[in-house]
Amino acid sequence: MARSRRRRTAAGLTVTALLLAGGYVAADAADLVPGVLTTAPPVPDPAPFPEATAGAAEPLLPALDPDAPLPSAEAVTALTEELVADPRTGGAVAVVVRDALTDEVLADVAGDEPRTPASSLKLLGAVAALDALGPDHVLRTTAVEGEGNQVVLVGGGDILLTDGEASEDVVGHASLADLAAATAEALDGQEVSVAVDDTLFSGPGYAPGWGGIDLDYVMPIQPLALDAGLDADGEYVADPALAAGQAFADALRAEGVTVTGEVTRAQAPAGARELASVESAPLRDVVAYELAVSENSVAEVLARLVAIADGEEPTFEGAARAVLARLADLGIDTRAVTLADTSGLLVENQVPASVLADVTALALDPGRPDLRGAVTGLPVAALEGTLRGRMSGPAAGVLQAKTGTLTTAVSLTGLVQDADGRLLVFAVVADDLEPGGAAEARAAIDEWAAALAACGCR
């Protein structure tokens, strides 16, 4: 998995959202990888994503047309019952479909029953992070004076740093080379050692229950990393924060600074003088990137940042508590939700389809434009992200959704515009699949989504 395959430009996200807003017609294909996949068949390498320039303001979806015909609940329910009865979905399926404008429920099959949501779970942490920190929030990585002649690299939650030239993309928006250049200027010829402060987070790097193939899709969770913990060969490094520190030390040497000894760990002294800093892309773009490519490590980091903002421990358990508390404060009924992680890797995660639909609808609320990045970042059917190779029929360009795939569970949560121009919110979870049955279940869900997009359902 080459490092470049994970990139998505912030402007690309904005353009997609704008095109979707204007009638759900989109024309870009993204260079992205699927979310967590633990089943065959493999996904072919996508075509390169065209470069774009970042910086445009995030658009809002236009006012929904109240005169567009509302689908019949009976027709939508009948269509949904066909999906539930489809043997490919395993028999344990939860589905909720609601009108985006009126919030009227058009179908609800086991919507309140907790299910394994796979990567659809990321929507919960995305909305919580946008609410807790704000869409314009940036993550700062700083270099400060340590004890003696030490420079301490302090992680602030940006795990999408680059050791090369800074980019307008979300990945690599902040450069350790730039940080080193500014730090070298502040040092003015001083000989130093380098240490890393990754104490922003605590607890183990891996969630209890992660293991085996899970570790092919997530780095040890730390507040500092290059390219989400990936090396140049697309493999996860064992210690992302220390690897970033070593890259920073090398960048200082390239600037002519004499760096002595090995890179170590040290907590920055209280009130330490800041030498230099770099900033991530705005949080709205980080969230959009995370959802588009189903980036597990970023999802876990964002949840920890919610924990810190809300006074919880920045651990797996604290992050889960903080996300649930934040959503409850937003009016989401989380009583039936169980979070074992916040990326969706574990089957122990349990979320009703109704909650997934509630969170999606909340992000659409015109009164909460700060949460809009959680829906504008969703990939578009047949065009980008984890949906690039799916739904080339009637749903293409008119459906945006978060995907989820585990060995025994698949999900799809998002928005679709039907043939009459009505925007619908939906959530589908099937979590009792035979190992190896995920591909067939996804195909069944895709056919259902295409039928929903193609019909007026009256």
C-alpha positions in Angstrom: 0.0 0.0 0.0 1.9 3.0 -1.2 1.8 6.1 1.0 0.4 8.3 -1.9 -2.7 6.0 -2.1 -4.0 7.5 1.2 -4.0 11.1 0.1 -7.0 13.3 -0.5 -6.9 17.1 -1.0 -8.9 19.3 1.2 -10.1 21.2 -1.8 -11.2 18.0 -3.4 -13.5 17.4 -0.4 -14.9 20.9 -0.8 -15.5 20.6 -4.5 -17.3 17.2 -4.0 -19.5 18.7 -1.4 -20.4 21.6 -3.7 -21.2 19.4 -6.6 -23.3 17.2 -4.5 -25.2 20.2 -3.1 -26.0 21.3 -6.7 -28.1 18.3 -7.6 -25.7 15.5 -6.5 -23.7 15.5 -9.8 -20.0 14.8 -9.2 -17.2 14.2 -11.6 -14.0 13.5 -9.6 -12.6 10.1 -8.8 -10.3 9.8 -5.7 -7.1 8.0 -5.1 -8.2 6.3 -2.0 -8.2 2.9 -0.2 -11.1 1.1 1.3 -11.9 1.1 4.9 -11.1 -1.9 7.1 -11.4 -5.0 5.0 -10.9 -8.4 6.5 -12.5 -10.4 3.7 -12.0 -11.1 0.0 -12.2 -10.0 -2.8 -9.2 -7.5 -2.9 -9.8 -4.0 -4.2 -7.7 -3.0 -7.2 -5.4 0.0 -7.1 -7.4 3.2 -7.9 -6.5 5.7 -10.5 -4.6 8.9 -9.3 -6.7 11.7 -7.9 -6.2 15.0 -9.7 -4.4 17.6 -7.7 -6.4 20.6 -6.5 -5.8 23.8 -4.6 -7.1 24.0 -1.0 -8.6 27.0 0.7 -12.2 27.3 -0.5 -14.8 27.8 2.2 -16.9 24.8 3.0 -20.2 25.1 1.2 -23.5 24.3 2.9 -26.2 22.1 1.3 -29.0 24.2 -0.2 -32.4 24.3 1.3 -34.3 21.1 0.6 -37.3 21.4 -1.6 -40.4 20.8 0.4 -42.4 20.3 -2.8 -40.4 17.3 -3.9 -42.7 14.3 -3.5 -42.2 12.4 -0.2 -41.7 8.6 -0.7 -44.3 6.3 0.6 -43.4 4.7 3.9 -45.2 1.5 2.8 -43.1 1.4 -0.4 -39.8 2.1 1.3 -40.6 -0.5 4.0 -41.5 -3.1 1.4 -38.2 -2.5 -0.4 -36.3 -2.7 2.9 -38.0 -6.0 3.9 -36.8 -7.5 0.6 -33.2 -6.6 1.8 -33.8 -8.1 5.2 -35.1 -11.3 3.6 -32.2 -11.6 1.2 -30.1 -14.6 2.2 -26.9 -12.7 1.4 -27.5 -10.4 4.4 -27.4 -13.2 6.9 -30.8 -12.6 8.5 -29.7 -10.1 11.2 -30.2 -6.8 9.5 -31.2 -3.4 10.9 -32.3 -0.6 8.6 -33.6 2.9 9.2 -34.7 5.3 6.4 -35.8 8.9 7.2 -36.7 12.0 5.2 -34.0 14.6 5.7 -36.4 17.5 5.6 -39.2 16.4 7.9 -37.4 13.6 9.8 -40.4 11.3 9.0 -39.5 7.6 9.4 -40.0 5.8 6.1 -38.7 2.4 7.2 -37.5 1.0 10.5 -36.6 -2.7 10.7 -34.9 -3.5 14.1 -33.6 0.1 14.1 -33.3 0.2 17.9 -31.4 -3.1 18.2 -27.7 -2.7 18.9 -25.5 -4.0 16.0 -21.9 -4.2 15.1 -21.5 -1.0 12.9 -17.9 -1.6 11.6 -16.5 1.6 10.3 -19.8 3.4 10.2 -18.9 4.0 13.9 -16.5 6.7 12.8 -19.4 9.0 12.3 -19.9 9.2 16.0 -16.4 10.3 16.8 -16.4 12.7 13.8 -19.5 14.6 15.0 -18.2 14.6 18.6 -14.9 16.0 17.5 -16.4 18.8 15.4 -18.7 19.7 18.3 -16.0 19.6 21.0 -13.2 21.4 19.0 -14.9 23.3 16.2 -14.4 22.9 12.4 -11.6 25.5 12.3 -9.5 24.0 15.0 -6.0 23.1 14.0 -3.6 20.7 15.6 -0.2 22.2 16.5 3.1 20.4 16.6 5.7 22.4 18.5 9.4 22.4 19.2 10.3 23.8 22.7 13.3 24.2 24.9 13.9 21.2 27.2 16.4 20.8 30.0 20.0 21.7 29.2 20.5 21.9 25.5 17.6 19.8 24.6 14.9 20.4 22.0 11.6 18.7 22.7 9.2 17.8 19.9 5.7 18.0 21.4 2.9 16.1 19.8 -0.4 17.8 19.6 -2.5 15.2 17.9 -1.4 15.7 14.2 -0.5 12.3 12.9 -0.6 13.4 9.3 2.7 15.2 9.3 5.3 14.9 6.5 9.1 14.9 6.6 9.1 16.5 3.2 7.7 19.6 1.6 4.4 20.8 3.2 1.3 20.2 1.1 -2.1 21.9 0.7 -3.5 18.4 1.2 -4.8 17.2 4.5 -2.0 14.6 4.6 1.3 16.4 4.9 -0.2 19.8 5.6 2.3 20.4 8.3 6.0 19.6 7.6 8.7 18.6 10.1 11.2 20.0 7.7 9.6 23.4 8.0 9.5 23.0 11.8 13.2 22.1 11.8 14.1 25.1 9.6 12.3 27.5 12.0 13.7 25.8 15.0 17.3 26.0 13.6 16.9 29.7 13.2 15.7 30.1 16.8 18.7 28.0 18.0 21.2 30.2 16.3 24.0 27.7 16.1 23.3 25.9 19.4 24.3 22.2 19.7 21.3 20.2 21.0 19.9 16.8 21.7 16.3 15.9 20.6 13.5 14.3 22.7 9.9 13.5 21.9 7.0 14.4 24.2 4.0 12.2 23.4 2.4 12.5 26.8 -0.7 14.1 25.4 -2.2 10.6 25.3 -2.0 7.9 27.9 -2.7 4.2 28.2 -1.8 1.4 25.7 -1.3 2.1 22.0 -3.6 -0.7 21.0 -7.2 -1.3 22.2 -7.9 -4.5 24.2 -9.1 -6.9 21.5 -7.1 -5.6 18.7 -4.8 -8.2 17.2 -3.9 -10.1 14.1 -5.2 -8.5 10.9 -6.5 -5.5 12.8 -3.0 -4.3 13.2 -2.6 -4.1 9.4 -5.1 -1.2 9.5 -4.1 1.0 12.5 -1.0 2.4 14.1 -0.2 2.4 17.9 -2.3 5.4 19.0 0.0 8.3 19.8 -0.4 12.1 19.4 2.5 12.4 16.9 3.3 10.6 13.6 4.3 10.9 10.0 1.6 9.9 7.5 -0.6 8.2 10.1 2.2 5.9 11.2 3.1 4.5 7.7 6.6 4.2 6.4 7.6 4.7 2.8 6.6 1.1 2.0 3.1 1.6 3.4 3.8 -0.5 6.6 3.0 0.7 10.1 6.1 1.6 12.2 6.3 0.2 15.7 6.7 3.6 17.4 5.3 6.4 15.3 6.1 9.2 17.7 9.8 8.2 18.1 10.0 7.8 14.3 8.7 11.4 13.9 11.3 12.5 16.4 14.1 10.9 14.5 12.9 12.5 11.3 12.8 15.9 13.1 16.4 15.3 14.3 17.5 14.5 10.7 15.8 17.6 9.5 17.6 19.7 12.1 20.9 18.2 10.9 20.0 19.1 7.3 19.6 22.7 8.5 23.2 22.6 9.9 22.3 22.0 13.5 24.6 19.7 15.5 22.4 17.1 17.1 24.0 14.8 19.6 23.0 11.4 20.9 19.9 9.3 20.2 16.4 10.7 20.1 14.7 10.0 23.5 11.5 10.6 25.3 11.0 13.5 27.7 8.2 15.6 28.9 8.5 19.3 28.0 9.1 21.4 31.1 6.1 23.5 32.2 6.2 26.9 30.6 9.0 25.9 28.2 9.9 28.5 25.6 8.4 27.6 22.2 11.0 27.7 19.4 8.7 27.0 16.5 5.4 25.3 15.5 3.5 24.0 12.5 -0.3 23.5 12.1 -2.5 20.8 10.6 -5.3 21.4 8.1 -8.5 22.6 9.8 -10.4 19.9 11.7 -13.3 19.9 9.2 -10.8 18.7 6.5 -9.2 16.2 8.8 -12.6 14.7 9.6 -13.6 14.7 6.0 -10.4 12.8 5.0 -10.8 10.3 7.9 -14.4 9.5 6.7 -13.5 9.4 3.0 -10.7 6.8 3.4 -11.9 5.2 6.6 -8.7 6.1 8.4 -8.7 4.2 11.7 -5.7 5.9 13.4 -7.1 9.4 12.8 -10.5 8.3 14.1 -8.9 7.1 17.4 -6.8 10.2 17.7 -9.9 12.5 17.2 -11.7 10.6 20.0 -8.8 11.2 22.4 -8.9 14.9 21.6 -12.6 14.9 22.5 -11.6 13.2 25.8 -9.0 15.9 26.5 -11.4 18.7 25.6 -14.0 17.3 28.0 -11.7 16.5 30.9 -11.6 12.7 30.4 -8.6 10.4 30.4 -7.0 10.3 26.9 -7.2 6.5 26.7 -9.4 4.2 24.8 -11.9 4.0 27.6 -11.8 7.7 28.3 -12.3 8.5 24.6 -15.3 6.2 24.4 -16.9 7.8 27.4 -16.2 11.3 26.1 -17.7 10.6 22.6 -20.8 9.1 24.1 -21.2 12.0 26.6 -20.7 14.6 23.9 -23.3 12.9 21.7 -25.8 12.6 24.6 -25.4 16.3 25.2 -26.3 16.9 21.5 -29.6 15.0 22.0 -28.5 11.6 20.7 -29.9 8.6 22.7 -26.7 6.6 23.4 -28.1 4.3 26.0 -27.9 1.3 23.8 -24.4 2.1 22.4 -21.3 0.2 23.5 -17.9 1.4 22.3 -14.9 -0.9 22.5 -12.9 1.5 20.3 -13.9 4.5 18.2 -12.7 3.4 14.8 -15.0 0.4 14.4 -12.4 -2.3 14.2 -13.9 -4.5 17.0 -17.1 -6.6 16.7 -17.8 -5.7 20.4 -18.9 -2.2 19.3 -22.6 -2.1 19.4 -24.7 0.8 17.9 -28.3 0.8 16.8 -29.0 1.8 13.2 -31.3 4.5 14.6 -28.3 6.1 16.3 -26.3 6.1 13.1 -29.2 7.8 11.3 -29.6 10.3 14.2 -26.0 11.3 14.0 -26.1 11.7 10.3 -29.3 13.8 10.5 -27.7 16.0 13.2 -24.8 16.8 10.9 -27.3 17.9 8.3 -29.0 20.3 10.7 -29.0 23.8 9.2 -28.6 25.2 12.7 -25.4 23.3 13.2 -23.1 24.2 10.2 -20.1 23.4 12.4 -21.0 19.7 12.1 -21.4 19.7 8.4 -18.0 18.2 7.7 -19.3 14.9 9.0 -21.5 14.6 5.9 -19.6 16.6 3.3 -16.7 14.3 3.9 -18.6 11.1 3.1 -17.5 9.4 -0.1 -19.7 9.5 -3.2 -21.0 6.3 -4.7 -19.0 5.1 -7.7 -16.7 8.2 -7.6 -14.4 8.4 -4.6 -13.1 7.0 -1.4 -14.3 3.7 -0.1 -17.3 3.9 -2.5 -15.2 4.4 -5.6 -15.6 0.9 -6.9 -19.2 0.5 -5.7 -22.7 1.4 -7.0 -22.0 2.4 -10.6 -25.8 2.3 -11.3 -28.6 4.6 -10.2 -26.9 5.5 -6.9 -23.8 6.8 -8.6 -23.3 10.5 -7.8 -26.5 10.7 -5.8 -25.5 8.8 -2.7 -22.9 9.7 0.0 -22.2 7.2 2.7 -19.8 5.9 5.3 -18.9 2.3 4.6 -18.1 -0.5 7.1 -16.8 -4.0 6.5 -15.6 -6.6 8.9 -15.4 -10.4 8.6 -19.0 -10.9 9.9 -20.5 -7.4 9.6 -21.1 -4.8 7.0 -22.8 -1.4 7.1 -23.7 1.7 5.1 -24.7 5.0 6.6 -25.4 8.3 4.8 -27.6 10.2 2.4 -29.3 9.5 -0.9 -31.4 11.6 -3.3 -34.2 9.7 -4.8 -35.5 10.0 -8.4 -38.0 12.7 -7.3 -35.3 14.8 -5.7 -36.1 13.9 -2.1 -33.0 13.6 0.2 -33.2 10.6 2.5 -31.0 9.7 5.5 -30.4 5.9 5.9 -28.4 3.4 8.0 -28.0 -0.3 7.2 -26.2 -2.8 9.4 -25.9 -6.6 8.8 -23.8 -8.2 11.5 -24.5 -12.0 11.5 -22.6 -12.9 8.4 -20.7 -16.1 7.8 -16.9 -15.5 7.5 -16.3 -14.6 3.8 -19.9 -13.4 3.3 -19.2 -9.7 3.5 -18.8 -9.2 -0.2 -22.2 -10.7 -1.0 -23.8 -8.7 1.8 -22.4 -5.5 0.5 -23.7 -6.3 -2.9 -27.2 -6.8 -1.5 -27.0 -3.5 0.3 -25.7 -1.8 -2.8 -28.7 -3.1 -4.8 -31.1 -1.9 -2.1 -29.5 1.6 -2.1 -29.6 1.7 -5.9 -33.3 0.8 -5.8 -33.9 3.5 -3.3 -32.1 6.1 -5.4 -34.0 5.0 -8.6 -37.5 5.1 -7.2 -40.0 7.7 -6.2 -41.3 4.9 -4.0 -44.9 6.0 -4.0 
